[in-house]
C-alpha cells in the first residue's frame, strides 16, 4: 500500500489541528490543549539542549492536512519498565476517516527511531483499565501489559 502521508516533527502552526485530534484522547477541549501547547513552547522550547523531553509528531498529507498526531515525553521511570529513562506515549490519535491506514504505526515507528537514537530501550504508555479499545490498540502495536496501578492525587492549595 502506498503511504499517502509523511511523518514529521510538529510545528507551532499545527497546534490547533493536533489539539482537535488529541482532545478526545485526553478528555479535554481542543482550545485548551492548543493553548497549553503554546504555553509549554513559550516556557521551555527555547532552552535548546536543556528543554524537557517532549516529542510531538504529526502525520501530514500532500495538501498539508494533519491526519494524525502523537505526543510523548521522556521520563526517568514508568510502571512496568525495566530501564531508567523511557519514552512515555502520552497520546496518539488519527482522524477517524484515516484509521486503519498505517498512520498510527508510522507515528509509533518514528517515535521508536527517536528513542533508539537517544539510547532509550523502552516505550511505555497507559490506558484506563476500562478502555478495551485503548488496550487493544496497544497490544496490536507491539506493547505488552506491564503492570496495573492505582493513581493518587494530592491537591495543592494556593
N, C-alpha and C positions, 0 to 999 in steps of 0.2 A: 504494500500500500504506500502510495506517495505521501510524504509528510507535507501538508499544506500550511505549515506554521514554523516559526523559529522560536527558540528559547533564548532569552537574553535577561540581563540584569534590569530590574525595574528602574524607571526614571521618575522624577517628581511629577511629570505630566501624566503618569499612569495611575496616580493615587486614586482618583475617582473611580476609574474602571476596576482597579484591584479591589477597592473597598466594596463596590457593588457585588462582585463575585464572592468575596470572603465574608461579608456581613452575616449571611445565614449560618455559616460555619461557626462563627464566634457568638451568634445570638446577639448581635449588635446592629446598630443602624449604620448605613453606608457613610453618611455625612460625618458621623463621629469618628469612624475609622480613618477617613481621609484626613480629618483634622489632626488626629493622633499621629498619623504618618508624617505630616508636615512638622509637627511639634518635635517628634523624635529626630527628624533630619536636622532641624534647626539647632537642637541641643547637642547632638552627637556626631553627625556625619562629617563635620569639618575637622574632626580630630585625627584624620589620617590613620596611621597605624594604631592609635590609641582608641579608635572607635569601637564601640561594643560589637560583638559578633552578630550582626544582623544580616541575613541573606533574604533578599526579595527578588524573585524571578517571575517573569511573565512569559506566556506563550502568545505570540502575535501573528496574525495572518498577513498576507501580502498587502492588504489595504490599511494596515496599522491598527486593526481592531484587536483588543485584548480578549483572548479566548480562555485563558487560564491564568491562575496566579498561585504562587507558593510563598510562604513566609517561614523562616527558620531562624533559630538563634543558637549560638554556641553556649553550652552550659558546662560547668565543671562536672556535674553528675546528673543522671536521670535514672529513675527507678527501673530496675531490670537490666541495666547495663553493667558490663564488667570493667570498662575502662574509665579513666578520669579524663574528661574532655570529650564531649559528644555533641553532635548537632541534633537539635530538637526540632522536629517538624511541628511548627505552631499551627499552621493551617494550609490547606490546599483546596482549590476549587476550580472547576471547569464549567463554562457556560453550559446550561442544560442541552442546548442544541448541538454541542460538540463533544458530548460524553461518548465513551467507547471508541474514541478515535486515536488513542495513544498519547494525548496531551499530558495527562497526569503521569504516565510512565516516563515521558520525556522530561518533564519537570523534575521528577524524582531522580532520573539518571544524571541530570545536570547537578543536582544537589549532591549526589554521591561523588561526582567528579570533584566538586569543590571540597568535600570532606577529605577525599583521598589526597588531594594536593596539599591540604593543611595537616596531613598526618593523622587525621581522625579516622577511627576504625568502626564507629557505630553511629547510626542514626536512630534516634528514639522518637516516639510520638505517643499520643494518647487519644482516647475517645471515651465518652461516657459509658458506663457499664451497660446501660440500657440501649445503646446505639448499635444495633445489629448491622446497619448499613456501613457505619464507620469501621466496625470490626472487620466486616467482610472486605472492605476496601484495603485495609492494612494487610490482611492476610493474603489477598490476591496480589499485592505489590511487594511481597518479599519480607514483610515484617512477621515476627512471631510474638506471641504474648510473653511479656517479661514478668510482670507481677501486677497485682491489684493493690491499690492503696486507698485509704480514706484521707481526703484533704481537709485541713482545718484552716480557719481564717481568724485572725486577731485584728479587730478594728483599732485604729489609732485615732484618738481624739485630737481635734485642732488642726 
